[in-house]
Amino acid sequence: MRTVVITGASDGIGAAATKLLARREPQDVRLVLVGRSPDKTRAVAERIGAEHHVADYERLDDVRQLAATLLRECDRIDVLAHNAGGIFSGPVRTADGFERTFQVDHLAPTLLTHELLGRLLESRASVVSTASVAARVLARPDLDDLETWHRFTPNRAYGNAKLANVVFTAGLHERFHEQGLSSVAFHPGIVATGFAADTTSVFRRLYHGVLRPFLTSPQQGGANLAHFVTGEAGVDWQSGAYYDQHRRLGRTHRVASDPAFVREHWERSAQLLGIRW
């Protein structure tokens, strides 16, 4: 039986994907859901008979505790799907000392992957990251200001964090693919969810205004997530790559294909977290 861990599973495309997975392969997949809201996460898990855990990515101790629990309870992890994240007003410093958008969208999933790395390698796992076209159209990367403390806008911070997801995917492939780990990032579409509701970003008007009826449904976005979760690296998708909402190899920011940038971004992220790979 394959074990699939999905973060950001209490709402939106994460919840939609878990329902699809539970319906498609009810006997062959052990679903482990992770969400920030205890009530929402429990409700989604109970509807499909899945396990669930609660973790708030604004607190890295929650991430460490989540990893310890997963290692204790899961003797294998076949897929780790990083789907938690969002766009936030700011800049806001978390209790860990990092800018909130960068911590929630990038540092927290990076730390979770690091803490689970041994189990992922043993399982020859796939790491699937929900990224965004924002990595190409909104990111203004600066290696000396990874967290976007300077010239902060919600859009730029979100774009830089989503670019970090794509870069992290490339870094995982470069370092660990030969040991059996595969990684992929994808854009789920402009999905009609609660995204950006609490910000001043232009995305709030896009996601919650007159254009909302024309956006991708959570079910469509969830189907994209489920596609990469169930797909096989080298057959259904290429490890280390980024895909668009149509599940085709997509265009992203040019720095994501610059090995020097990828390595430096990787090292600086590790330094911020105080980890060694």
N, C-alpha and C positions, 0 to 999 in steps of 0.2 A: 504494500500500500504506500502510495506517495504522500508525503507530508508537505502541505503548502501553507506558508505563513503569509498573511496579507495584512499590512498596516493600513491605516486610514479606511478601515472596513465598516465603520459604523454608519456611513452615509454615502451619498453620491455614487460614483462609479465603483468604489470599493464594495459597497453593499450590493450593488447590481451584479458585479462580477461573482461574488460569493454565491448568490442565488443561482446563477448560471452554472457554476461549477458543481454545486450540490445537486442540481437537476441532471446534469450531463453524466457525471461519474459518481453516483452516490455510494458505490461500494468500493471504489478504487482510490479515493482521495480522502485524506484526513485534513480537514480545514481547521486552521488555527487563526482566529480573527483577533486583530489588535485595533483598539480605538481609544480616543481620548475621553469620550463620554461613557461613564459606566452604564447608564440606562439605555442609551442607544446601541451600544456595543452588545449588551446582553440581549436586547430585543432582536437584533439581527441574527445573533448566534442561535437563539432559541428557535427562531422560525425555521432554520435549516438544520438544526441539530449539530451545530459546530461548537468547538471549544472557543473560549475567548479570554483575552487579557486586556487590562487597561494600562495605558502609558501616556503621559503628557510629554510631548517632545520639547516643551519649554523647560523641562527639568531633565538634565542628562542622567541624574541618578535613577529616574524612572526607566531610562533606556538600559542602564546597567542591570537593574533589577529584572527587567523584561528578559534580557539576554540570559541571565542566570536561571530564570524560570524555564525558558525554552530549552536550555541545555539539560536541565534536570528532567524535563518531561518528554522531550523529543529525542529518540535515539538516532533519528535521521531527519534532515530538512532538505527536501528535494527542490523546493522553490521558495525563495525569499522575495516577496513582492513589496517594494517600497512605494506605497501609494499615499502615505500621509504627507500633508503639506498645505500651503496656502499663501495668500498674499495679505500683507498686514501693513497698517499705518506705522509710522515710526520716524526715525529709528528708535527702537526700544531695546534696552539692555536687559537680558535675562539674568536670573540669579547666578548662572554659570559665567556671566560676563561677556556673552556674545550677543551680536545683533540678532533679534528674534527671527526674522525671516531666514537668515542664513543658517541659524541653528536648527530651526524646525524643518526646513526643506533640504538641508545638506548635511550639517554636522551630525545630527541625530541619526539619520540612516547610515552615515559613514561609520559612526561608532557602533551601531548595532551589527553591521556587517563584520567589523573588526572583531567584536566579541564572539561572534558565531563562526568565525572563519574556519576553525578546525573542523567543526561539524559539517559545514558547507563543503569543504574539500573532501571529507570522508564520503559524503553523499553524492559527489560529482554534481553539485547543485547548479541551478540557474538563479541569477539575481536579476530581477525585472524592476526597472525604475520608471515610474510615471513622470515623464519630463513635460516639455511644452514647446510649442513653436516660439514662445517668448524668449527662449534661449538664443534664437537668431534675431528676432525683431526688437527686443527690448534690452538685451544684455549690453553692458559697456564694461567689459572685464578690466580689472586692474589688480595685478598680483600683489601690489603693495597696499591694497584696500579690498581684500577679498570679501569682507563683510558689508561693504557699501555704507560705511559710516559717513563718508564725505559725499556731498552732492546727492544725498538720499532722496529718492522718491519711491513710493511703493512699487511702481512699474519697473524701475531700474533694479531695485533690490530683488524683486521676484525674477526678473530676467537673468540676473547674475546667479541666483540660487539654482534656477532651472538649468542654466548652462553648467553649473557645478555638477548636477546630476548626470549630464551627458559626458562630461569630462571624467567623472568618477567611473562611469561605465567603461570608457576606453581604458582607464587605468587598471581596473579589475581584469580586463581581458589581457592587457599587456603583461601583468604580473602573475596571473594565476590560471590562465586558460590551459597552459600546458600541463597543469596539475589537475585538470578536469573541471574547473569552474567556468561557467559561461555567464555572460552578462549582456543585457540589452536595455535600451531606453526607447521610449516611444511617446508620441503626442496623441492623447486620447480623443482630440477634437475639442471644439469650443462647447463645453458641456453645460447644460442648464442645471446648475446646482446652486447651493448657497454660497459659492465662491465669491470672494471680494465684498460680501455684504457689509462688512464693518470697516471699509476703507474709503478714502477719498479718491481712489484710483478711477481712471476712466473705465476700468473693467466693471465697476459697480453699475455704471449706466448700461454697459453692454449686457451684462449677465442678468440684470434685474429691471431693465427698461423695456421699451417697445420691441427690441430685437429678440427678446427671450423666446418667443414662439418659434423662431427660426434657428435656434441653437440645436446642437446635437443633444439627444436625450441621454440621461444617465444610463439607460439600458444599452444604447449604442456604444457609449464610452466604456461601460462595463464589459461589453462583448470584446472590445479591443484589448482590454486588460486580460480577460480570460484567454484570448487567443495566444498571447505571449506566455501566459502561465502554463498553458497546456501544450504549447508548441515545443518542438525539439530543436535545439541549437544545431546549425549546420544543415537542417532540413527545412524548417519553417521560418527560421530567421538566422541571421549571421551574428555570432558573438562579437561584442564590442561596438555594434552598430546602433544607429538611431533611425527610427521609423516614424513616418507621418501617420495621420489619422486613417489613411487608406491602407495601412499595413505595408507600405512601400518604403524602400530606403529613402530617407528624407534629407533635406538640406538643413543644416544647422550652422551655428557660428563657426567661422573658419578656424578659430583657435582650437576647436575640439579635434582637429586633425593635425595639429602641430605637436609632435611628440615632446618637444622641450617644454611647451606650455603645460601639457597634460602632466608631465612629471613634476614640474615645479608646483603646480596647483595641488597635486597629490601630497607632496612633501609639506607644503605650508598648511594644508588642512590637518595633516597628522600632527604637526607641531602645535597647532591651536588646541587639539584634543589631548595632547600629551601621550600619544600612542606611537608604537613602532610596529610595522607590518613584518 
